[in-house]
Each structure stands twice: as structure tokens, then as C-alpha cells.
Amino acid sequence: MNVSQQFDAALDPLEDFDVSRPELFFEDRWQDWFARLRREDPVHYCKDSVNGPYWSVTRHADIKAVEADFKTYSSAQGIVIAEDESGTDMPVDAPTSFIAMDPPDHSVHRKTVSPAVGPANVANMEPLIRGRVSDILDNLPVGETFDWVDNVSVELTAQMLATLFGFPYEDRRKLVYWSDITTNVPQVTGVEIDIEERMAGLQDCATTFLGLWHQRASEEPTADLISMMAHSPDTKDMINDPLMFLGNLLLLIVGGNDTTRTSISGGVMALNQYPDEYQKLRDNPDLIPNMVAEMIRWQTPVIHMRRTATRDVELQGKMIREGDKVILWYLSGNRDETIFDDADRFIIDRPNANQHASFGFGVHRCMGKRLADMQLRVVWEEIRKRFQKIEVVGDGTRVSNSFIRGIREVPVVLRPH
Ligand code: HEM
């Protein structure tokens, strides 16, 4: 029996709502639950769940307001709904990476790494990325069914990350694997994992990057992220704090991996679901930058971020207590009908698509957003040149996860011009 048969978004009492159940996202049946919360109880308390009690913030404006007040709503106790009970330190969620820090510490770390994904570096990377995207697209089978996710989305994302880190290109799939084992936490995915395999993988990741770091530190500075970090006075000592080192690297790998991958896959699904929009794209390639923003809104790769209240505080008439978990549901904010007309529809020339919540707001607003926008723009420019249609020919499979809105498989056939 699936979740939709067990629970009813229209009839169940609000007090029983638990929108953190991973099955809701696996079955892609979250829409009515969040719509009712936005309408009837926009700041909602769930008293019991596999992740313990938590507050849900579901309206666009409230998400923005919470993010603006980082003193009251802290990131330092973790940024995902789940507590890590696996006995390992989950680096992306431990206070060893700057996404899980508050200012002023956060600002210091972010400032030192951000030039790697700043305007100049992103512009420099574009020709290399375009070349690698073109290679991948030119080698796809035309007229045959294949899985878009593994052959294109994962591959393109792996090459982007390899470019960013100056990582050996032939080993790029390791980056994907390390990201996957980092984010696989049972309370978020509903899937048990092999802790030993995870530990061994993270160890391999740390050793590989340590080697790369020492190599780059002994060479002239280059534009890749490892070289930048190894040479910057603010970050060069990070190597002496292995957890911090691994945490910050994994943050960048995870930050860039699932998110970009799922945007590429979600974009293909969206265009197939809305054929009129696909026609608009064929007719007018100038729409691509706006379409990318709309794909990121519609897909919402990161479903939520968590904050923890540092004091008792009132939000929309609700009393949140010090220590309570506060979940910002970006997926819901992106369907907020007071901001986006006909919010469930994918509309590639939507005038305010770039007001989406998918990159967050405030001090933690996605650091890699420019790189993500560029990568997706280049991907769609190159796809449009080559193919009349990427036709989805079967059901896509989603991932059971309340943090990343993952897509596991999308069978497609390429139709040339
Ligand atoms: C469509 C693609 C992407 C989406 C939807 C996305 C989404 C997000 C979100 C929701 C946050 C947290 C925002 C907040 O708490 O306010 C974030 C933070 C972050 N993202 Fe992204 N991201 C994407 C791509 C990337 C890429 C390509 C990279 C780098 C390679 C990256 C690196 C980061 C980093 C380092 C942070 C932490 C920033 C901080 O704490 O100050 N992201 N991202």
C-alpha cells in the first residue's frame, strides 16, 4: 500500500500531518499536503515523527523571514531534519563545514572558498564545460531507449565537479559516489545503509583529497578550488583539521552533485509533461536562461533546510521554543500561489521564475548558484542545437528522500532535428 492510500491530505487532522515522510517524495504526492499547510496552518507543529518533533514553515515569505534572522534560527545544530544516529560524524551536517555554522565563523569560511565559484572563475570554466557537455551529447545513441539520468545527468555533473576541483577526469565518478554515501542517511531516505562501506568511502575521499591538496600546495596556484584553498592564507591551515577539511570538501561535492543532477533530469521530465513549453523552447532559444530558473523552481532540488531556534520566538502566531527544529520547506515555498500564478505548472517564460526559493535566502544562499545556472544554460543550449526532442518513453523513478528531490531513472529516446 502506498502512502496516498494510507493517509489523506484532505481529511486527516492537521495535528497528524508529518510531511517529512520520505515516501511522499518517492511517490511524488506531496503537493496536496503542503497546499493544505500553506492554506490552513503555514507554521505547523508535528509532534512526532521518525525525526522527532519539528516545525514546518511552508510559505515563501515566512521562509525568507526565518532565513533573514540567523541569530534566532541557527544552522549550527544541523541543516537536515534528521539527527545522525549512525555513530559516524556526517560531515555535511556536523559543524565542520560552513553550511552548518552561523556568522561570524560562517562568513570567514565562506569568503575564502567563494571566489572559486565567483563570476570570473565561472566565466573561465564555461568553454571547458561546454566542450565536455558537447562530447557527452555527441556520443549519445540516437533513436534508442537509454537512461537519461545515468548517461547524461550524472555524467555531466561529475565532469562539472571534476572541472571545479581540478580532479583527475578519469576518476570523476568517485566524486558522485562520495556524494551519494554522504547524503544517504536512513531517517532522510528511509533506506538502511552499510555503515562500514560508508566509512571506507569517506576515508578514501579524505585520503585522495589530502594527496591532491599536497600536490597543489607545492605547485604554482591554479584556478581550481583545491589549489585556491591550499594557497589562500585563510584556508591553507584547514589541512591540519581533517574533519573541517573533509567537511568543506564534501559540502562542495554534495552541494554541486545531487542538485545539478536532479535539475537536469527534472528539466527533461518537465518539458515532456508540458509539450507546449517544449515548443516555446524550440521557437525561442533566448528563453533558455529564464527556463533554467523555472526548471530549478519547478524541480526544487533541495526540498528543505533546517534551522534550530536559539530562543523562544513567535512566528505567525505560533510559539516556537528554544531548541525546537524549524524546517524550511523550499518545495512548498516554490508552489506558493501568492507568489507564483498557477504555481504547479511549468512555464518557461514565467516572469518571476527567478524569485524561486530553491537556492535559499540570506547568509547561506547557495554559493554555487552561478555555476549551476551556467552549467544548466550550457547544457540546454547544446541540447537544443542537436535534438528536436528528448522524448521520455516510460515512467521516471524517484528517490525516497525528504532532503534531495532525487530522480533515479528516466528512460528517453533522442529525436534528431
Ligand atoms: C541547481 C543547483 C543547486 C541548488 C538548487 C542548490 C541549493 C542550495 C541550497 C538550498 C543551499 C542552502 C541555502 C540556505 O540555507 O539558505 C545551498 C547552499 C550551498 N550550495 Fe548549493 N545548490 C545548487 C548547486 C550548487 C553547486 C553547483 C555548488 C558548488 C559546487 C553548490 C554549493 C553550495 C554551498 C557551498 C552551499 C553552502 C553555502 C553557505 O552555507 O554559505 N551548490 N545550495
Boltz pocket constraint, residues with backbone or C-beta under 6 A from the ligand:
constraints:
  - pocket:
      binder: B
      contacts: [[A, 67], [A, 98], [A, 99], [A, 100], [A, 110], [A, 117], [A, 164], [A, 251], [A, 252], [A, 253], [A, 255], [A, 256], [A, 257], [A, 259], [A, 260], [A, 263], [A, 296], [A, 300], [A, 301], [A, 302], [A, 305], [A, 357], [A, 358], [A, 359], [A, 360], [A, 361], [A, 362], [A, 363], [A, 364], [A, 365], [A, 366], [A, 367], [A, 368], [A, 369], [A, 371], [A, 372]]
      max_distance: 6.0
